[in-house]
Amino acid sequence: MPIRIPDSLPARTTLEGENIFVMTEYRAMHQDIRPLNLLLLNLMPTKITTETQLLRKFANTPLQIEVELLQTASYVPQHVDQDHLSTFYRTFDEVKDHYFDGMIITGAPVENLDFADVDYWDELCRIMEWTKTHVHATLHICWGAQAGLYYHFGIQKYSYDRKLFGIFPHRVLRPQSPWFRGFDDVFYAPHSRYTYVRKEDVLAVPSLELLAESDQAGIFALKSADNRLFFVMGHPEYDRDTLRLEYERDLAKGKDIQVPANYFPNDDPTQTPIVNWRSSGQLLYTNWLNYYVYQTTPYNLNEISRKGGN
């Protein structure tokens, strides 16, 4: 089944070029079916790249999904095409009276700041509070996951001595979890972050379930026991060249950056990275959408408000 997005969104051309089924607005309007309503709060500076990566995962499912893009109003990124933002993005005040089956809160390059020092922290707190009564299931990614764990459960983040950067093996801790159905015993995922949360802090919260981790990269995936809040510490949606571009960017800025671990063949940046995380990344998003959004969301979205807080 297709993903439904605006006809002129730049990601459409990329996805159609990859033979991914994208439904036009006209065709979607003439189908007698309620699509899943998904809200994407995109905090990344590379808006179009992040949109495309996540939309690719949503589109490769048997579900019809209608995606709305959300930006912060309290902070407007300076290195993003403002026409793109004004055309395709909405602000919280424009969506706060609506209800959504699912929501994604992305990462952001603000890990080295205290949460309260992030320009849009107060606005993000308002949004995360609002999800309790207006979103059926919310998935937080990387810094978004750390922000969500801090806001909802008071779990602090801590800094690494050096950036965690590369592709790392992970193991599933609860194979019976629907979120990890179909996963191999060991799966791989990209990480690119300076901070982490401690396993003991997570285990101290009875309403959190730790589902996957890595010896090298630490906690990978966890969720709330009521299946409303989901957290992923890595970037399973990343493209083949995402870490390479980050590496080259940091080198150009003169940063002390190591070669991404387990990424380039023979750790040689002149060679093409071999992708070993794409299928598990797709499965992670597909399972979340299927088992925790589509299978359980109310047909009448207004009923989400009756669920109350998390």
Sequence and secondary structure as in RCSB ss.txt:
>XXXX:A:sequence
MPIRIPDSLPARTTLEGENIFVMTEYRAMHQDIRPLNLLLLNLMPTKITTETQLLRKFANTPLQIEVELLQTASY
VPQHVDQDHLSTFYRTFDEVKDHYFDGMIITGAPVENLDFADVDYWDELCRIMEWTKTHVHATLHICWGAQAGLY
YHFGIQKYSYDRKLFGIFPHRVLRPQSPWFRGFDDVFYAPHSRYTYVRKEDVLAVPSLELLAESDQAGIFALKSA
DNRLFFVMGHPEYDRDTLRLEYERDLAKGKDIQVPANYFPNDDPTQTPIVNWRSSGQLLYTNWLNYYVYQTTPYN
LNEISRKGGN
>XXXX:A:secstr
  EE  TT HHHHHHHHTT  EE HHHHHTSSS  EEEEEE   S HHHHHHHHHHHHHTSSS EEEEEE  SS 
  SSS HHHHHHHEE HHHHTT  EEEEEE   S TTS GGGSTTHHHHHHHHHHHHHHEEEEEEETHHHHHHHH
HHH    EEEEEEEEEEEEEEES TT GGGTT  SEEEEEEEEEEE  HHHHHT TTEEEEEEETTTEEEEEEET
TSSEEEESS TT  TTHHHHHHHHHHHTT      BTTSGGG TTS     SHHHHHHHHHHIIIIIIITTS SS
GGGGGGG   
